[in-house]
Amino acid sequence: MDLYVFGAGQIAEVVAYYFRERGGIRHQYFVVDPDFHPGGTVDGRPVLAWEEAVARADREVDRWFTAMSSRRRNALRQSKAEEIARAGFHFGSLIHPSAQVWRGFHLPPNTIVMENNILQYKCDLGANSILWSSNHIGHHTSIGANTFITSEVVISGSCRIGDNCFFGVNATVFDNVTLGDRVIVGAGSVAREDTPDGSVIV
């Protein structure tokens, strides 16, 4: 299996490293749109233009991952994942061995759960999400698709998190709180009550 990582920045470089450490990957490629000057290497791996990667990749065997920032409330990463899916490709996903997840947890496509995350009983997580290191997701909490959770974030029990949300370092969400779609909870901020779509909590 080859892995095609869409993106060529530091997030892509880190994600590619985690996949390599898991093993089972023959070759890795970083992929960018033509406007981002393909060519050269990142961490010793080739950087391909989108069209070249599409022509090279095996739709049955190879896997893709969108390792991009949370810009535009994760809409950029979402749109690229949708483009990859329309092209007929499949996604890779990864849970780090040190993460603690409940037995019934389902890892959705195009999602990474890095080291020391805790996902308690009856948590669920939407596709195309990134959980950086050392977060706590409380029991019976539902998190929507296209979510980016940085590090040391605490989302308490029985919360409902919409799609395309972003959580900065050390953000906290109280028990039983519902956040709408495209909500940003800034670094060190606390979400104490239900919050509508598009809100920014600082």
N, C-alpha and C positions, 0 to 999 in steps of 0.2 A: 504494500500500500504506500502510495505517495501522499503527502499532505501539502495542500495549497493554502497558505495563510494570507488572507487579503489584508494588506497593510504592510508598511515597511518602517514604522516608527518603533519606539521603545516598547509599547504594548505588544505589538506583533512579535518583537524579538523575545520578550519574556514568555508569551504564550507558546511560541515555537519550542522554546527550551523545555517547558513542561511536557509537551507532547513527545519530544525526543527522549526525555527521561523515562517515560512510560514504556518506550520500546515499540517494536512492531512497525516502524516506519522505515521505508527504504530510502526515499529522498524527500527533502523539504524544499518548497519554493515559496518565496514571497511574491505577492501579486499586487500590482497597482494599476490605476487607470493611466492611459497614455500621457495625460497632462502632468503626471508626477514623475516623468523622466525615468522609465524603466531602464534596466541595465545595472551592471555592477553587482555587488553582493551586500547582504546584511548578515552579520555573524557567520560569514563564510558560505552562505547559501545564495543562489541566484535570485535576482529580482526580475520578474517577468511582467510584460504588459498583459492586460486582461485578455486580449485576443490570442496571444501566444499561449497563455495558460489554458484557455478553453480548447484550443486545438490539440494541446499536448495531453491533457488529463483524461483518464479513463473513467467514464461515468459509472461503471459498475464497481470498480475496485477502490479508486482513490477517494479521499475525503477533503473537505474544505472547512475553513474556520475564518470568520470575520473578526479580526483582532484590531479594532479601531477604537478611537476615543468616543466619549459620550457627547460629542458635539451635536447641537440641535436636538437636545434631549434624546439622544440615541437614534434619531431618525435616519442619519446617514448610514449607520451600521445596519439598521433595519432594511433600508432600501437596497443595500448591497447584498444582504442575505436573500432578499426576495429575487434579485436578479440572478444570483447563483442558482437558486432553486428552479427558476424558470428555464435556465439553461440545462436542467436535467441532472445536476450534480447532487451528491449527498454530503451531509455534514458530519464532522467528527465532534465528539464531546469528551470531557475528561473530569473525573473526580480525583483529587490528590489522595494518596493513601492515608494521610494523616487527618483528613476531614472525617467528621462523625455525622453520618446521616441515618435516619431511621430506616428500618428494614424495607418498608414499602415505598421508599422514595424512588421516583422515576426521573432519570436524568434526561432532560429534553435535548433536542438537536441543537448544535451550534452553541453549546454552553460549557463553561469551565468553572469548576469549584476548586479554588486553590487551597493551600495548606491551612490546617487548623480551623476551618469553618465548622460550625455546629448547626445542623438542621434538625430540629427536634421533631417529635412525633406528629404526623399528619401535616407537615409542611409540604407545599408544592411550589414549583418554580416554572416560569414560562420559558419558552425557547429563546435562543439568541441572547442569553444573559451571561454576564461576567460577575463572579463573586471573587474579589481579590482576597487577601489573606485575613484570617482571624476574625471572622464575623460570627454573630450569634443570631440565628433565626428561630424565634420561639414557636412553640407547639401550635398547631391548627392555624398557621399563618399561610396565606396565599399571596404569591408574588407574581405579577404579570410578566409578559414577554418584553424583550428588549430592555432589560434592566441592568444597570451598572451599580454595583455595591463595592465601595472601595475597601477600606480596612478598619477594623475595630468598631464596626457598626453593630448596634443592638436593635433588632426589631422584635418587640415583645410578642407575647402569645395572642392568638386570635385576631391578628391584623389582616387587613385586606389592602393590598398594594396594587395599583393599576399598572398599565403598560407604560413603557418608555420613561421610567423614573430613574433618578440618580440620587445616590446617597454619598455624601462626602465623609471624610475620615472622622471617626468618633461621633457620627450622627446617632440619634436615639429616637425610637418610635415607641410610645406608650402602648400598653395593652389595649386591645379592642378598638384600635384606631383604623379608620379607612382613609386611604389616600387615593385621589383620583389618578387619571392618566397624566403623564408628563410632569409630575411633581418633582421638584428639586429640594432635597433636604441638605442644606449646606454643612460644611465641616463643623463639628462641635454643636450643631443645632439639635433642638428637641421638638418632635411633633407630638403635641399633647392632645390634639383633637382632630376630628374628621376634617379633611382638607379637599377642596374641589380641584378639578382638572387645571393643569397649568400653573399651579401655585409654586411659589418659592419661599421656603422656610429658612430664615437666617437667624 
